[in-house]
Amino acid sequence: MNTTVRTPAPPRLVVGISGASGVVYGARVLDALRELGVESHLVVTRAALLTLSQETDFTPDQLTAKADVAHRLNDVGATIASGSFRTLGMIVAPCSVRTMSEIATGVTSTLLTRAADVTLKERRPLVLMVRETPLHLGHLRTMTALAEMGAVIAPPLPAFYAKPDSLEQMIDQSVGRALDVFGLDWSAVRRWEGLKGGAEA
Ligand SMILES: Cc1cc2nc3c(=O)[nH]c(=O)nc-3n(C[C@H](O)[C@H](O)[C@H](O)COP(=O)(O)O)c2cc1C
């Protein structure tokens, strides 16, 4: 049998944007991946297009233009629906309770949730930037189930130690910390460098 040496796949990340508040997190993930030279594969839910129109001045085309490849939500034959398509993993930013719950049950009615299920079965990192508050017991149990399956639950919460001087900085800090899970080091992250003034004994 002939074997050929294949060119390694480029680093790729799957990006899901669902209809929780904070569609800007997904937009900034795409910007960060472009800066980092990581190929982005985007899939957006219908509800995310609603939050896009309510929360930003972006058109859907302007959002998808930030991605290297934009997949259709119902295209379950897309590359990212198969585990044989190699990726670094997947991030859902932001992740609605509806999308989170669908991923947890294994019901994969869209390309977004199918790609998330594939990410879990291939034991690749799946980061869910779940945004809802307050949380009821069912939400918390679903998050526990997902953590048990290997997902990383990463709600976008502000890091005040980073002394954000703008909303944009606060958003980028959350995005960058979520990308840390994939070993991607985005320059926008302000990293803790220990206590100022030498508090150590
Ligand atoms: C402006 C707006 C803000 C919303 N914020 C949230 C939210 O923060 N978290 C959430 O789980 N759902 C939120 N929703 C509701 C979801 O969009 C809704 O549950 C939808 O069915 C989610 O579908 P998807 O998971 O396919 O995107 C919001 C809806 C709108 C219109």
The ligand as an SDF file (V2000), in Angstrom:
LIG
                    3D

 31 33  0  0  0  0  0  0  0  0999 V2000
  -32.0030   40.3130   23.2440 C   0  0  0  0  0  0  0  0  0  0  0  0
  -32.0360   38.8980   23.7020 C   0  0  0  0  0  0  0  0  0  0  0  0
  -31.2000   38.4960   24.7350 C   0  0  0  0  0  0  0  0  0  0  0  0
  -31.1990   37.1680   25.1780 C   0  0  0  0  0  0  0  0  0  0  0  0
  -30.3190   36.7950   26.1590 N   0  0  0  0  0  0  0  0  0  0  0  0
  -30.2380   35.5050   26.5260 C   0  0  0  0  0  0  0  0  0  0  0  0
  -29.2500   35.0940   27.4680 C   0  0  0  0  0  0  0  0  0  0  0  0
  -28.4380   35.8880   27.9490 O   0  0  0  0  0  0  0  0  0  0  0  0
  -29.1630   33.7790   27.7520 N   0  0  0  0  0  0  0  0  0  0  0  0
  -29.9810   32.8420   27.1840 C   0  0  0  0  0  0  0  0  0  0  0  0
  -29.8260   31.6610   27.4770 O   0  0  0  0  0  0  0  0  0  0  0  0
  -30.9560   33.2120   26.3120 N   0  0  0  0  0  0  0  0  0  0  0  0
  -31.0950   34.5140   25.9650 C   0  0  0  0  0  0  0  0  0  0  0  0
  -32.0390   34.8950   25.0550 N   0  0  0  0  0  0  0  0  0  0  0  0
  -33.0240   33.8970   24.5820 C   0  0  0  0  0  0  0  0  0  0  0  0
  -32.4780   33.0170   23.4600 C   0  0  0  0  0  0  0  0  0  0  0  0
  -32.1800   33.7930   22.3270 O   0  0  0  0  0  0  0  0  0  0  0  0
  -33.5460   31.9580   23.1140 C   0  0  0  0  0  0  0  0  0  0  0  0
  -33.6670   31.0410   24.1850 O   0  0  0  0  0  0  0  0  0  0  0  0
  -33.2420   31.2210   21.8500 C   0  0  0  0  0  0  0  0  0  0  0  0
  -34.2020   30.2110   21.6530 O   0  0  0  0  0  0  0  0  0  0  0  0
  -31.8530   30.5880   21.8650 C   0  0  0  0  0  0  0  0  0  0  0  0
  -31.6930   29.8510   20.6780 O   0  0  0  0  0  0  0  0  0  0  0  0
  -30.2810   29.3120   20.2200 P   0  0  0  0  0  0  0  0  0  0  0  0
  -29.7110   28.5590   21.3630 O   0  0  0  0  0  0  0  0  0  0  0  0
  -30.5960   28.4310   19.0470 O   0  0  0  0  0  0  0  0  0  0  0  0
  -29.4560   30.4800   19.8230 O   0  0  0  0  0  0  0  0  0  0  0  0
  -32.0770   36.2250   24.6020 C   0  0  0  0  0  0  0  0  0  0  0  0
  -32.9410   36.6430   23.5700 C   0  0  0  0  0  0  0  0  0  0  0  0
  -32.9080   37.9410   23.1360 C   0  0  0  0  0  0  0  0  0  0  0  0
  -33.8360   38.3570   22.0090 C   0  0  0  0  0  0  0  0  0  0  0  0
  1  2  1  0
  2  3  1  0
  2 30  2  0
  3  4  2  0
  4  5  1  0
  4 28  1  0
  5  6  2  0
  6  7  1  0
  6 13  1  0
  7  8  2  0
  7  9  1  0
  9 10  1  0
 10 11  2  0
 10 12  1  0
 12 13  2  0
 13 14  1  0
 14 15  1  0
 14 28  1  0
 15 16  1  0
 16 17  1  0
 16 18  1  0
 18 19  1  0
 18 20  1  0
 20 21  1  0
 20 22  1  0
 22 23  1  0
 23 24  1  0
 24 25  2  0
 24 26  1  0
 24 27  1  0
 28 29  2  0
 29 30  1  0
 30 31  1  0
M  END
$$$$
